[in-house]
Amino acid sequence: MDEDIESINVVPLVDVMLVLLTIVLTTATFVVTGRIPVDLAQSAQSAPATPAPVVLTLTRDKVLYLNDTRVAELEQALAAFQREQPVTVRADGALVLTDFVELVDRVKALGFEKVALEVRRT
């Protein structure tokens, strides 16, 4: 027991590091693409994919953004979207409720029926 260790076996350390590297590279691929890559089969009777929601953001200063782009006129900005497309409203918590209600009313008046509010869960 009084013998000095002259060398350290690094093979197990290298094995563990290679496994960790493999895990990181595999998960990084899924994070970048957002989903597992699959070559989908084709069908003549498939249902259309649901469109991504339109995101409207109303800041504390009452500045309106559409999908992270500042918007001056809501009606012109939403004219390019289909009326069946869902709309998600993100309103700053410091805003008065009437500001949010007015925005939702304006969106619904343009023909959008699927309007939702995004909130942060506490």
Backbone bond lengths (Angstrom), bond angles and torsions (degrees), N, CA, C in turn:
res aa  C-N    CA-C-N  psi(-1)  N-CA   C-N-CA  omega(-1)  CA-C   N-CA-C  phi
1 M - - - 1.440 - - 1.519 112.09 -
2 D 1.295 117.46 -16.61 1.446 120.62 -178.89 1.525 112.78 -87.34
3 E 1.323 117.05 6.95 1.469 119.76 -178.85 1.533 110.16 -79.28
4 D 1.315 116.42 142.31 1.453 121.77 177.47 1.533 109.47 -80.72
5 I 1.305 115.11 146.79 1.474 120.07 176.28 1.521 106.99 -83.63
6 E 1.304 115.23 121.16 1.460 119.59 -176.86 1.524 112.79 -91.16
7 S 1.320 118.16 -24.71 1.462 120.11 179.41 1.529 109.48 -149.40
8 I 1.302 114.66 157.67 1.455 121.29 179.06 1.522 107.56 -113.15
9 N 1.298 116.70 134.45 1.456 122.22 178.60 1.534 108.20 -78.85
10 V 1.327 117.88 109.93 1.458 122.26 -176.36 1.527 113.09 -94.79
11 V 1.309 118.30 -1.67 1.468 121.27 -178.58 1.525 111.14 -60.44
12 P 1.339 121.32 -46.45 1.467 119.75 177.70 1.532 112.63 -62.33
13 L 1.311 117.35 -35.89 1.457 121.17 177.46 1.524 111.02 -63.71
14 V 1.317 117.22 -43.72 1.467 121.48 178.69 1.527 110.01 -64.81
15 D 1.326 118.32 -39.49 1.462 121.70 178.19 1.530 111.29 -60.99
16 V 1.313 116.22 -45.77 1.464 120.26 179.63 1.521 110.80 -64.71
17 M 1.304 117.48 -41.86 1.465 120.87 179.80 1.527 111.33 -64.20
18 L 1.322 118.19 -38.89 1.462 120.77 178.00 1.526 111.55 -66.58
19 V 1.308 117.63 -37.85 1.465 120.86 176.62 1.525 109.99 -65.15
20 L 1.318 117.60 -44.67 1.465 120.83 177.97 1.522 111.84 -62.89
21 L 1.310 117.09 -39.41 1.461 120.82 177.70 1.522 110.47 -63.59
22 T 1.307 117.33 -41.53 1.463 121.05 178.41 1.523 111.03 -62.73
23 I 1.317 117.30 -42.54 1.466 120.96 178.95 1.521 110.86 -63.99
24 V 1.311 117.22 -44.78 1.469 120.98 -179.18 1.518 110.74 -63.57
25 L 1.313 118.38 -45.32 1.466 120.61 -179.42 1.523 111.73 -65.87
26 T 1.310 117.95 -36.92 1.457 120.87 178.78 1.519 111.57 -67.10
27 T 1.320 117.54 -46.47 1.460 119.76 179.77 1.521 111.91 -70.12
28 A 1.324 117.83 -31.86 1.468 120.20 178.08 1.525 110.43 -65.01
29 T 1.304 117.98 -33.88 1.460 121.30 177.70 1.521 110.15 -64.95
30 F 1.334 117.79 -41.73 1.459 120.68 179.09 1.518 111.35 -68.84
31 V 1.313 117.93 -35.89 1.455 120.99 -179.55 1.520 110.60 -68.50
32 V 1.315 117.80 -40.40 1.470 121.09 -178.68 1.512 110.95 -67.32
33 T 1.326 118.12 -46.22 1.458 120.67 -178.18 1.518 112.01 -80.66
34 G 1.315 117.95 -22.51 1.446 120.73 178.51 1.506 113.95 85.93
35 R 1.287 117.87 -12.30 1.459 120.93 179.43 1.514 110.00 -161.05
36 I 1.296 115.53 168.05 1.456 121.00 178.67 1.526 108.30 -76.36
37 P 1.334 118.50 128.51 1.465 119.60 -178.39 1.527 111.44 -70.19
38 V 1.331 115.65 126.62 1.456 122.09 179.52 1.522 107.72 -139.16
39 D 1.311 116.64 135.94 1.454 121.43 174.47 1.523 107.20 -88.30
40 L 1.339 117.12 101.01 1.452 121.95 -173.71 1.517 111.80 -71.39
41 A 1.318 115.40 145.73 1.465 121.12 175.73 1.520 109.17 -73.44
42 Q 1.321 116.23 159.09 1.463 121.21 -178.53 1.513 110.01 -102.73
43 S 1.353 115.77 146.35 1.451 121.28 178.97 1.510 108.72 -147.52
44 A 1.323 115.85 143.50 1.461 119.98 178.97 1.523 111.17 -79.40
45 Q 1.325 118.75 -19.28 1.458 123.31 -175.18 1.524 113.31 -108.76
46 S 1.305 118.17 22.09 1.457 119.75 -177.51 1.522 110.93 -75.26
47 A 1.324 115.19 149.12 1.459 120.86 177.46 1.523 108.85 -79.29
48 P 1.323 117.11 146.01 1.470 118.62 178.80 1.521 110.79 -65.60
49 A 1.304 115.92 148.52 1.464 120.98 178.59 1.520 109.40 -69.14
50 T 1.326 116.17 144.59 1.455 119.47 178.80 1.530 108.62 -73.40
51 P 1.309 117.02 132.55 1.463 119.30 -178.63 1.521 111.64 -70.05
52 A 1.303 115.52 152.75 1.469 120.59 176.78 1.521 108.58 -67.23
53 P 1.327 117.63 145.77 1.459 118.68 -178.66 1.524 112.23 -69.86
54 V 1.306 114.04 149.72 1.452 121.33 172.72 1.527 106.04 -80.73
55 V 1.327 117.64 129.50 1.462 120.74 -176.81 1.532 109.14 -107.41
56 L 1.326 114.96 117.05 1.464 121.56 174.88 1.519 107.86 -104.95
57 T 1.324 117.10 128.75 1.455 122.09 179.86 1.521 108.60 -118.78
58 L 1.325 115.61 126.35 1.461 121.63 177.40 1.521 107.50 -113.65
59 T 1.334 116.62 115.59 1.462 121.04 -174.88 1.532 110.77 -83.81
60 R 1.312 114.28 173.70 1.462 121.87 178.93 1.535 111.21 -58.73
61 D 1.350 116.33 -31.70 1.466 121.23 -179.74 1.523 112.60 -88.02
62 K 1.340 116.36 11.48 1.474 124.29 -179.57 1.519 111.95 63.40
63 V 1.323 116.67 34.16 1.466 121.98 173.46 1.515 107.02 -93.18
64 L 1.333 116.28 131.63 1.457 121.54 -175.52 1.522 110.68 -101.85
65 Y 1.336 115.82 133.83 1.460 122.59 177.56 1.516 109.01 -122.94
66 L 1.319 116.15 140.63 1.461 122.49 174.55 1.516 107.77 -116.10
67 N 1.338 116.41 112.21 1.467 121.65 -176.82 1.527 111.54 50.17
68 D 1.319 116.37 49.42 1.473 124.80 176.79 1.526 114.21 69.56
69 T 1.326 117.86 15.31 1.466 122.11 176.13 1.527 108.15 -117.78
70 R 1.328 116.06 128.97 1.464 119.98 -178.30 1.528 110.11 -63.69
71 V 1.331 115.62 137.29 1.460 121.97 -175.46 1.520 108.97 -123.14
72 A 1.327 116.02 133.24 1.460 120.10 176.55 1.530 110.25 -93.08
73 E 1.316 117.01 -40.51 1.457 122.17 -176.88 1.527 109.57 -123.33
74 L 1.330 117.30 113.18 1.463 122.60 -175.44 1.525 111.99 -63.96
75 E 1.315 116.89 -42.87 1.464 120.30 -175.98 1.528 111.58 -62.02
76 Q 1.312 117.41 -43.13 1.466 120.66 179.42 1.521 110.96 -68.67
77 A 1.320 117.69 -36.81 1.462 120.86 -178.30 1.524 111.48 -68.78
78 L 1.326 117.64 -37.31 1.465 120.87 -178.44 1.524 113.07 -85.25
79 A 1.322 117.98 -6.13 1.465 120.51 -178.56 1.530 112.19 -63.83
80 A 1.321 117.56 -26.26 1.466 120.66 -176.70 1.526 113.01 -80.63
81 F 1.331 118.52 -8.10 1.460 121.41 -175.04 1.519 111.04 -103.13
82 Q 1.341 115.63 150.07 1.460 121.32 176.84 1.521 109.51 -71.07
83 R 1.304 116.74 145.94 1.468 121.48 -176.95 1.532 112.18 -71.11
84 E 1.336 117.84 -18.93 1.462 121.24 178.79 1.526 111.53 -81.20
85 Q 1.317 116.55 -11.97 1.460 121.35 -176.62 1.533 110.13 -71.72
86 P 1.350 117.40 134.10 1.468 119.32 179.37 1.530 111.76 -69.53
87 V 1.312 115.70 148.65 1.462 122.59 179.17 1.529 107.91 -120.30
88 T 1.331 116.28 128.16 1.459 121.64 176.48 1.522 108.19 -109.79
89 V 1.314 115.52 126.50 1.466 121.01 -179.24 1.517 108.17 -104.30
90 R 1.335 115.16 126.04 1.462 122.10 174.87 1.527 106.46 -112.03
91 A 1.323 116.05 110.33 1.458 120.33 -178.62 1.521 109.37 -115.84
92 D 1.322 115.53 139.66 1.460 121.00 178.90 1.526 109.23 -62.88
93 G 1.318 116.63 139.84 1.458 121.64 -177.76 1.514 113.75 -65.71
94 A 1.326 117.81 -18.84 1.464 120.96 -179.28 1.529 112.08 -82.70
95 L 1.329 117.53 -7.96 1.462 120.27 -179.36 1.525 110.70 -73.31
96 V 1.310 113.93 154.27 1.457 120.33 174.38 1.531 107.58 -74.10
97 L 1.312 117.69 145.55 1.452 122.19 -178.38 1.519 112.38 -56.86
98 T 1.313 117.62 -33.85 1.462 120.02 -178.55 1.524 111.61 -64.30
99 D 1.341 118.41 -31.68 1.471 120.42 177.21 1.522 110.91 -63.41
100 F 1.329 115.94 -43.33 1.464 120.51 177.80 1.526 110.62 -64.86
101 V 1.325 117.37 -45.43 1.465 121.33 -178.09 1.522 110.57 -63.11
102 E 1.321 117.43 -40.66 1.468 120.46 177.95 1.523 111.22 -62.53
103 L 1.334 117.43 -40.73 1.465 120.67 178.63 1.529 110.76 -64.52
104 V 1.322 117.10 -45.34 1.469 120.22 178.90 1.528 110.22 -62.96
105 D 1.321 118.40 -40.56 1.463 121.21 177.89 1.520 111.57 -61.98
106 R 1.336 116.62 -41.60 1.466 119.91 178.33 1.521 111.54 -63.80
107 V 1.340 116.64 -39.84 1.463 120.84 179.65 1.526 110.09 -66.68
108 K 1.332 116.93 -44.87 1.468 120.42 179.83 1.528 111.82 -66.91
109 A 1.326 117.09 -32.58 1.462 120.19 177.93 1.529 111.34 -65.95
110 L 1.315 116.98 -24.01 1.469 121.04 177.89 1.522 112.13 -82.23
111 G 1.339 117.68 -2.06 1.457 120.87 175.77 1.518 115.08 105.34
112 F 1.308 118.31 0.71 1.463 121.26 177.89 1.528 108.42 -84.23
113 E 1.342 116.60 121.74 1.455 120.60 -177.43 1.525 113.04 -98.69
114 K 1.317 116.99 -28.80 1.464 120.93 -177.38 1.523 109.44 -93.89
115 V 1.309 116.52 88.87 1.463 122.66 -179.16 1.522 108.23 -117.86
116 A 1.332 115.82 126.80 1.469 121.28 -178.80 1.515 109.46 -127.00
117 L 1.329 115.49 157.19 1.457 122.59 177.35 1.534 108.75 -106.96
118 E 1.318 116.67 128.38 1.469 121.02 175.59 1.516 108.55 -90.76
119 V 1.331 115.56 128.49 1.455 121.24 178.47 1.508 109.71 -129.52
120 R 1.333 115.91 164.93 1.459 121.45 177.08 1.519 108.14 -101.47
121 R 1.324 116.26 127.48 1.462 121.45 -179.49 1.524 109.82 -74.83
122 T 1.340 115.10 134.73 1.463 119.06 179.77 1.503 111.41 -98.11
